[in-house]
Amino acid sequence: MNSISSQLDRDVRAGKDARFYFPSLRGYQVGNSWSAYAADGKHVCSGVIKALGRDGHDPYFVADAEYDIPKGQYVFHKHWFSALNIKDIHNRSVQDIVWTTAKGQVRLYARPDNGDFMLEGKNLCLNDHSVTRQTGLSGTAVAANNLRGIDVPVPAGAKQVVIKFATPEANAVYFITVSPYWETKTWIKHKRADGFTVAFSDAPTEAERMDWQLIR
C-alpha cells in the first residue's frame, strides 16, 4: 500500500469520533486506515476512517483517537502503491514526495524560494545512463554556469590565453583544469567571475588548441 500524508489544521483530542481537520480530503475514503504520531512524540495513533465531513469550508474525517495529536502533525493515510508518501499540502509553500525505505526516507521536492529541484536522503543512481545538456558541475550550493571549453584556439607564439565565459560565474571561487595540445607547463594567472587567464611555459611554435574544464 502507499500513503498520502497531510498536515492537521487543528488539534485532535483523544476519544471516540474525533475530528481530523485538513486543507483537503483528496484521496481519503471511509474504511481506509490512517496513522500519526501522538502529541507526546512517543506513541503512534492509528485507526480506520469512519466518516468524512465538512465544517463550513473546513473538511475533516472522523476516527477514534487513542491519544491527542497536535495541529501541524502529519497524518498518513494508506491508499496506493508501495512505500511512497505523497504529502498533500494544498496552498502551501512546499509539496514533496517522500519514499520510506529500509535505509530511511528519501525526499523529492522543489524549493519555493529559487525553484531548485531537491533530492534528499540517499545517492542518485542513473543505472548506466548519462546526463545530457548539463550546464556545469558544482560540489557546493552555488551552481556552475560553465562546464568546459573544447578545441580553444591558441595562436602561435602565445604565452597566455584569456578565456571569457559565455555566462559569468557567481564569483571566482572555482577550480580549473587545462589541457594544451602541445608539450608545455600551464598555470592559471588570474581567475575572475567572467573568465580566467591561462599561461604557458613554452609558447606553441604554430597555431594550437587547448581544452579546459570548470568545477565549483
C-alpha positions in Angstrom: 0.0 0.0 0.0 1.0 3.6 -0.5 0.2 6.5 1.7 -0.8 10.2 1.4 0.2 12.4 4.3 -1.5 15.7 5.1 -0.9 18.2 8.0 -3.6 18.7 10.5 -5.2 22.1 10.6 -6.4 21.7 14.2 -5.5 19.8 17.3 -7.2 16.4 17.7 -8.4 15.4 21.2 -8.3 11.7 22.2 -11.6 10.0 22.2 -14.2 8.3 20.0 -15.4 10.0 16.8 -12.7 12.6 16.9 -12.5 15.1 14.1 -9.3 15.4 12.0 -9.3 18.7 10.1 -7.1 19.0 6.9 -6.7 21.5 4.0 -8.2 18.9 1.7 -9.6 15.3 1.9 -8.4 14.4 -1.6 -7.8 10.7 -1.7 -9.4 10.0 1.7 -12.1 7.3 1.8 -14.2 5.8 4.5 -12.7 2.5 5.6 -9.1 3.3 4.8 -6.5 3.2 7.6 -4.5 6.1 9.0 -1.7 6.7 11.5 0.1 9.6 13.1 2.4 10.4 16.0 0.8 11.5 19.2 1.4 14.8 20.9 4.0 13.2 23.3 6.1 12.2 20.3 6.4 8.6 21.7 3.2 6.9 20.8 1.7 6.3 17.4 -2.1 6.6 16.9 -3.8 4.6 14.2 -7.2 3.5 13.1 -9.8 3.5 10.4 -11.6 6.4 8.8 -15.3 6.2 9.9 -16.8 9.2 8.1 -16.0 12.3 6.0 -17.5 15.7 6.7 -17.2 19.5 6.3 -17.5 22.1 9.0 -18.4 25.2 6.9 -15.4 25.3 4.5 -13.2 23.1 6.7 -13.0 19.4 5.6 -12.4 16.6 8.2 -12.7 12.9 8.7 -14.0 11.1 11.7 -12.0 8.4 13.5 -11.3 7.2 17.1 -8.1 8.6 18.5 -6.3 6.9 21.4 -4.0 9.9 22.1 -4.0 13.7 21.5 -2.5 14.7 18.1 -1.2 18.3 17.7 -2.0 20.7 14.9 0.6 20.6 12.2 1.3 16.8 12.7 1.3 14.7 9.5 -1.4 12.0 9.3 -0.5 9.1 7.0 -3.4 7.6 5.0 -2.9 4.2 3.4 -4.1 4.3 -0.2 -1.9 3.5 -3.2 1.4 1.8 -4.1 4.3 0.6 -2.1 6.5 2.8 0.2 5.6 6.2 -1.2 4.2 9.1 0.8 2.8 12.0 -1.2 2.5 15.0 1.1 -0.8 16.7 0.1 -0.2 20.2 1.4 -2.6 22.4 -0.6 -1.9 26.1 -1.0 1.3 25.9 1.0 4.9 26.6 0.0 6.3 23.1 -0.3 4.8 20.0 -1.9 7.1 17.0 -1.8 7.2 13.2 -2.3 8.7 11.0 0.4 9.7 7.4 -0.1 10.1 5.3 3.0 12.8 2.7 2.5 14.8 0.2 4.6 17.6 2.8 4.8 15.4 5.7 5.8 13.4 8.4 4.0 14.2 9.9 0.6 12.6 13.3 -0.1 11.9 14.9 -3.5 10.7 18.5 -3.8 11.1 21.9 -5.4 12.4 24.8 -3.3 9.8 27.6 -3.3 12.5 30.3 -2.9 14.5 29.5 -6.0 12.9 26.6 -7.9 15.8 24.2 -7.4 14.8 20.5 -7.7 15.9 18.8 -4.5 16.6 15.1 -3.7 17.4 14.4 0.0 18.3 11.2 1.7 20.4 8.9 -0.5 22.6 8.7 -3.6 21.3 9.2 -7.2 21.9 6.2 -9.4 21.5 6.7 -13.2 21.6 2.9 -13.8 24.2 3.0 -16.6 22.6 6.1 -18.2 24.1 9.5 -18.9 23.4 13.2 -18.2 23.0 15.4 -21.2 22.8 19.2 -21.8 24.4 19.9 -18.5 25.5 23.5 -17.8 28.1 22.8 -15.1 29.4 20.8 -12.2 29.3 22.0 -8.6 30.0 20.4 -5.2 28.6 23.4 -3.4 25.2 25.1 -3.1 26.3 27.5 -5.8 25.5 26.3 -9.3 28.2 26.4 -12.0 27.3 28.3 -15.2 30.1 26.9 -17.3 31.4 23.4 -17.8 34.2 23.2 -20.4 35.9 24.6 -23.5 37.0 22.2 -26.3 39.4 22.9 -29.1 40.0 26.5 -27.9 42.4 28.2 -30.4 45.9 29.2 -29.1 47.8 31.5 -31.6 51.4 30.6 -32.4 53.9 32.3 -30.0 51.2 32.9 -27.4 52.5 32.8 -23.8 49.0 33.2 -22.3 45.3 33.0 -23.4 42.4 34.9 -21.9 39.2 32.8 -21.6 35.9 34.6 -21.3 32.8 32.6 -20.1 29.6 32.7 -22.1 27.8 33.2 -18.8 29.6 34.7 -15.8 30.0 32.6 -12.7 28.6 33.8 -9.4 32.2 34.5 -8.2 35.8 33.4 -8.9 35.7 30.5 -6.4 36.0 27.6 -8.8 38.6 25.0 -9.9 40.0 25.0 -13.5 42.0 22.2 -15.3 43.7 23.0 -18.6 44.9 20.5 -21.2 47.1 22.0 -24.0 47.7 20.0 -27.2 51.5 20.6 -27.2 54.1 19.9 -24.6 54.2 22.7 -22.1 53.6 23.6 -18.4 50.5 25.6 -17.6 49.2 27.7 -14.7 46.2 29.9 -14.0 47.4 33.6 -13.7 44.0 35.2 -13.0 40.5 33.9 -12.1 37.5 36.2 -12.5 33.8 35.7 -12.4 33.6 36.2 -16.1 36.6 34.1 -17.0 40.3 33.3 -16.4 43.8 33.6 -17.9 46.0 30.6 -18.5 49.8 30.9 -19.0 52.2 28.6 -20.8 55.9 28.0 -20.0 56.5 27.2 -23.7 54.6 29.0 -26.4 53.4 26.9 -29.3 55.5 27.3 -32.5 52.4 27.1 -34.6 48.7 27.6 -34.0 47.5 25.1 -31.5 44.4 24.3 -29.3 43.6 23.5 -25.7 40.7 22.2 -23.6 39.6 23.4 -20.2 37.1 22.2 -17.5 35.5 24.1 -14.6 34.2 22.6 -11.3 32.8 24.6 -8.4 
